[in-house]
Amino acid sequence: MQFLMMTTDTGSNTPPDDKLHAEMGAFIEEMSKAGVLLATGGLDPRAVHISSSGGKVTVTDGPYTEAKEVVVGFALIETRTQEEAIELSKRFWSIVGDGAGTIQRVFGPEDVPGA
């Protein structure tokens, strides 16, 4: 199963220190070597919103109206269960400290019945 773990902007402007960089680097390396981490990165908080209604596509430049809505980082992981994904997220938050995020299952062609 694949999961997308996302972190949202909580308004903290404290830059990460060397200890945090080292711990996160070791965690990323461990997950990569284990084949659990498929991709990770930070996201530009500026966004382009696209919506479609009645055949009309509307494009609106960001940023979001509320900072708590902005996804600022992600990790695409592959685990056997959702519980394993939650445990990895707990490890992540134990390293970075305060914050908020979500975990969502990613469905692919292999998840379509009869495919």
trRosetta pair geometry for C-beta under 8 A, 3 or more apart (Angstrom, degrees):
i j d omega theta_ij theta_ji phi_ij phi_ji
1 78 7.0 158 81 -153 38 62
1 79 6.1 -31 69 72 91 65
1 80 6.8 71 20 -179 97 14
1 81 6.9 74 32 -99 136 16
1 82 7.1 -55 111 -59 155 63
1 85 7.6 -82 103 -40 113 126
1 105 6.3 -50 -178 -139 112 103
2 38 7.1 -16 -132 3 113 151
2 76 6.4 1 -173 -177 110 90
2 77 6.9 162 -151 85 62 42
2 78 5.1 -32 -95 -96 73 76
2 105 7.2 106 83 -165 56 60
2 106 4.1 -46 101 58 106 113
2 108 7.0 55 27 -20 132 115
3 76 7.6 169 85 -152 42 49
3 77 5.4 -16 60 63 89 91
3 78 7.8 163 17 -91 71 29
3 79 6.6 -13 7 23 118 106
3 82 7.1 120 -79 -121 137 66
3 85 4.2 49 22 -129 165 147
3 103 5.4 3 177 -174 126 94
3 104 6.6 154 -158 78 73 34
3 105 5.6 -46 -101 -101 75 46
3 106 6.3 -174 -99 0 18 89
4 74 6.1 -20 -172 -162 92 113
4 75 7.6 158 -157 79 47 44
4 76 5.6 -20 -103 -101 71 72
4 103 7.4 161 80 -154 46 46
4 104 5.1 -15 57 62 95 90
4 106 5.4 94 -27 -56 96 110
5 74 6.7 146 81 -159 55 57
5 75 4.6 -7 58 57 106 93
5 76 7.9 -168 22 -78 72 24
5 77 6.4 25 -6 2 112 116
5 85 7.0 -173 -64 -177 109 99
5 88 7.4 -120 -52 102 156 108
5 89 5.5 -169 -131 -93 134 103
5 92 7.1 134 149 11 150 165
5 101 6.3 38 177 151 78 136
5 102 7.5 -176 -149 92 46 44
5 103 5.1 -12 -102 -103 75 79
6 71 4.7 -40 -175 -140 124 118
6 73 7.1 154 -157 86 53 52
6 74 5.0 -17 -102 -102 72 83
6 101 5.4 179 93 -160 51 93
6 102 5.2 0 54 53 100 84
6 103 7.8 -177 19 -79 69 34
6 104 7.5 8 1 9 110 103
7 71 7.1 114 72 -156 42 66
7 72 5.9 -56 97 62 91 84
7 73 4.3 7 44 58 112 100
7 74 7.4 -149 17 -70 73 40
7 96 7.9 -32 -117 101 151 167
7 99 5.9 -10 -154 160 109 135
7 100 7.3 124 -156 84 64 44
7 101 4.3 -49 -100 -88 50 118
8 68 5.9 47 145 -172 131 52
8 69 7.1 -79 -152 -167 125 5
8 70 6.2 125 -158 75 77 50
8 71 5.7 -54 -96 -97 69 49
8 72 6.6 104 -150 7 23 89
8 99 7.6 156 58 177 62 89
8 100 5.1 -33 53 90 106 96
8 101 5.9 173 1 -94 78 52
8 102 7.5 52 -29 -7 111 90
9 45 6.3 36 -50 -110 147 125
9 67 4.7 -93 104 172 119 90
9 68 6.8 -128 77 -96 73 26
9 70 4.4 7 11 73 122 109
9 71 8.0 -137 -14 -86 81 6
9 72 4.8 96 -62 -33 84 129
10 67 7.7 113 -137 125 7 111
10 68 6.9 43 -108 -107 49 77
10 98 6.8 -130 100 132 164 95
10 99 5.3 -148 -12 -129 139 59
10 100 5.6 126 -77 13 112 97
11 67 5.4 94 -72 106 83 151
11 68 7.8 -30 -30 -66 98 74
12 98 7.0 129 -51 88 150 109
12 99 7.5 -84 16 -88 135 83
16 20 4.2 -119 -165 88 101 136
16 21 5.8 122 129 -53 121 80
16 24 7.6 -28 -165 1 152 141
16 96 7.9 -57 -106 -130 114 84
17 20 5.3 100 53 10 66 101
17 21 7.2 -123 105 -4 36 91
18 21 5.5 -54 -148 37 34 114
18 22 6.3 34 155 -19 67 106
19 22 5.8 -57 -149 36 29 110
19 23 6.3 24 156 -14 65 108
20 23 5.9 -57 -143 40 30 107
20 24 6.0 24 161 -14 66 111
20 95 6.9 118 -144 162 73 87
20 96 6.7 74 -152 -111 116 57
21 24 6.1 -61 -143 42 24 106
21 25 6.0 28 157 -23 63 111
22 25 5.7 -55 -145 36 26 114
22 26 6.5 25 156 -17 62 105
23 26 5.9 -55 -150 36 30 109
23 27 6.4 30 152 -18 64 108
23 95 4.8 -176 129 -145 123 111
24 27 5.5 -54 -146 38 34 113
24 28 6.2 34 156 -19 67 106
24 95 5.7 137 -76 147 72 141
24 96 7.1 54 -81 -69 117 90
25 28 5.8 -54 -145 37 29 109
25 29 6.3 29 156 -19 64 108
26 29 5.7 -55 -146 38 30 112
26 30 6.3 33 155 -21 65 106
27 30 5.8 -53 -147 35 29 112
27 31 6.4 22 157 -12 64 108
27 91 6.6 168 -138 138 127 113
27 92 7.0 140 157 -98 153 63
27 95 6.0 -85 -30 -51 153 162
28 31 6.0 -58 -145 41 29 106
28 32 6.1 31 155 -22 65 110
28 37 6.4 84 -154 -102 64 178
28 40 6.5 -113 -129 44 115 158
29 32 5.7 -56 -144 37 28 112
29 33 6.3 26 159 -17 64 108
30 33 6.1 -57 -147 37 26 108
30 34 6.3 19 156 -13 62 112
31 34 5.8 -60 -145 42 30 109
31 36 4.6 -84 -163 71 82 109
31 37 3.8 78 125 -27 110 114
31 77 7.1 -62 -175 -118 129 110
31 88 7.1 84 -108 -146 128 125
32 35 7.8 41 175 -68 31 25
32 36 7.8 -86 -65 52 19 70
32 37 4.8 -52 -74 61 60 118
34 37 7.8 80 60 5 88 81
35 78 7.1 -49 139 66 79 117
36 77 5.3 3 160 -157 83 98
36 78 6.0 -150 -148 59 45 66
36 79 6.3 32 -142 -75 102 77
36 88 6.9 -170 156 -100 142 150
37 40 6.1 -26 -169 -30 117 115
37 75 6.2 -59 -133 -169 95 109
37 76 7.6 100 -165 77 55 57
37 77 5.8 -36 -99 -104 48 81
38 76 4.4 -62 69 104 107 101
38 77 6.4 176 7 -103 89 22
38 78 5.8 78 -41 -19 117 101
39 74 7.7 10 109 109 92 101
39 75 7.2 174 92 -153 52 45
39 76 4.4 26 48 35 90 114
40 73 7.6 14 -175 -180 85 94
40 74 6.7 -165 -141 97 53 57
40 75 4.3 -3 -104 -107 98 78
40 76 7.2 -148 -66 22 54 65
41 73 7.0 -159 105 -145 37 68
41 74 6.3 -2 57 55 69 84
42 72 6.2 -15 -158 160 83 72
42 73 4.9 -35 -109 -96 60 85
43 71 5.7 30 50 109 150 82
43 72 5.6 -151 56 -150 87 27
43 73 6.4 -158 7 -73 85 29
43 74 6.6 54 -33 -8 116 102
44 47 7.7 164 99 -67 85 59
45 62 7.5 -144 142 126 61 144
45 63 5.9 17 138 -129 91 123
45 64 7.7 -92 179 15 86 98
45 67 8.0 -10 -157 -137 136 77
45 70 4.8 22 -142 -174 93 144
45 72 6.0 -11 -77 -99 91 93
46 61 7.6 -15 -179 -177 97 91
46 62 5.2 166 -167 73 51 115
46 63 5.5 -81 -112 -79 53 87
47 61 7.7 147 90 -170 48 47
47 62 3.4 78 52 -37 74 144
47 63 6.3 89 21 -128 85 50
47 64 6.4 36 30 -43 132 83
47 70 7.4 -159 -25 -124 126 89
48 59 6.2 -9 179 -167 105 95
48 60 7.2 155 -164 79 57 41
48 61 5.8 -34 -107 -109 70 53
48 62 6.5 -97 -60 -13 28 89
49 59 7.2 151 81 -157 54 44
49 60 4.4 -15 60 64 105 95
49 61 7.7 -147 18 -67 80 3
49 62 6.5 114 -27 -67 92 78
50 57 6.6 -8 -169 -172 94 99
50 58 7.2 160 -152 82 46 52
50 59 5.5 -10 -102 -103 77 71
50 60 7.9 -175 -73 24 34 68
51 57 7.3 164 85 -152 40 53
51 58 5.0 -10 60 56 89 99
51 60 7.7 9 7 6 102 108
52 55 7.6 3 -176 -118 95 8
52 56 7.0 167 -150 82 58 40
52 57 4.9 -21 -98 -99 85 72
52 58 7.6 -178 -80 17 36 71
53 56 6.0 -24 69 59 66 88
53 58 7.6 -5 20 -1 97 112
63 70 6.9 -14 -172 -88 105 129
64 67 7.2 144 81 -91 110 24
64 69 4.4 -148 170 82 152 117
64 70 5.1 -161 25 -66 134 85
65 69 7.2 39 54 26 67 143
66 69 4.9 89 75 -5 88 106
67 70 5.7 -48 -161 14 48 116
68 100 7.2 9 -152 65 92 146
71 74 6.7 34 164 -60 119 100
75 92 7.5 -153 11 -96 150 150
76 106 7.0 13 -143 -22 99 156
77 85 6.2 153 84 -120 128 89
77 88 6.2 170 -158 95 171 162
79 82 7.7 134 86 -84 123 17
79 84 3.7 -170 -179 95 135 123
79 85 4.9 -161 31 -57 144 76
79 88 6.9 -151 -67 -9 139 133
80 84 5.8 81 46 -1 75 150
81 84 4.9 108 59 1 78 97
81 85 7.3 -135 104 -1 50 85
82 85 5.3 -52 -155 35 42 115
82 86 6.4 44 148 -22 70 102
82 103 7.5 128 -159 127 88 130
82 105 6.9 -57 -93 -72 105 108
83 86 5.6 -51 -150 34 34 113
83 87 6.5 37 151 -20 65 103
84 87 5.6 -52 -149 34 34 113
84 88 6.6 34 152 -18 65 102
85 88 5.8 -53 -151 36 32 110
85 89 6.5 34 150 -19 64 106
85 103 5.4 137 139 -169 119 139
86 89 5.5 -54 -150 37 33 114
86 90 6.4 39 150 -23 65 102
86 103 6.5 -135 -84 24 64 168
87 90 5.5 -48 -149 31 34 115
87 91 6.7 36 150 -19 63 101
88 91 5.6 -51 -153 34 36 113
88 92 6.5 42 148 -22 65 102
89 92 5.4 -48 -149 32 36 116
89 93 6.4 29 155 -13 67 104
89 101 7.1 -151 -154 85 118 128
89 103 5.7 -89 -58 -64 151 128
90 93 5.9 -57 -146 41 31 105
90 94 6.3 36 152 -25 64 105
91 94 5.6 -52 -148 31 31 114
91 95 6.8 29 153 -17 62 103
92 95 6.0 -65 -163 34 31 108
92 96 6.4 -2 158 5 70 112
93 96 6.0 -64 -130 52 36 93
93 97 7.3 -107 -178 56 63 7
93 99 6.5 -146 -125 54 93 102
93 101 7.8 -149 -74 23 110 121
96 99 6.0 -11 115 1 120 140
107 111 4.3 -102 -157 64 89 156
108 111 5.7 108 54 3 51 101
109 112 5.8 -41 -162 9 47 116
109 115 5.5 -147 169 158 79 154
110 115 6.7 -143 -116 92 24 122
111 115 8.0 21 61 39 29 134
112 115 3.9 67 78 -21 102 133
